[in-house]
Amino acid sequence: MRNKAWIAAPLLTLLRARNVALVLVDLAYMPHPADLAREHDLVTADFAYARLIGDRKAVEARTKTFEKIVLDQSARLQRWAELLSTLLPRVRETFAYANNHYAGHGPETIRDLARRVHSLE
């Protein structure tokens, strides 16, 4: 969901009734899912799905090669880890994907997130 106005009870109820996960997305123009979780129950399925998309312009201003982290997203990743750790007991699996435009290197971003989540268990 890339329209913050749609993240409300009617959509969440519909997704929950069909066991469809709300995609928790990290985009520059969307509220962080941790902020949304203060107002809504974001668990709508028996699994969680997170997409760390980021800010294409901010990363591409620093690199065109996507071979290493070029944008420090530590604070946001910590918020993600804290949110995901609260969801873990309520879902059977969590799928998290990071675009290279999130911090410069998607695979390393996911490794960092996984380490953070595991440190909270």
Protein Blocks (a to p, Z undefined) as FASTA:
>chain_A
ZZfklmcfklmmmmmmnopacdddddfkbccfklmmmmpcfbfbfbdcdddebjmklmmm
mocnopacfbdcklmmmmmmmmmmmmmmmpfbdcddddfklnopaklmmmmmmmmmmmmZ
Z
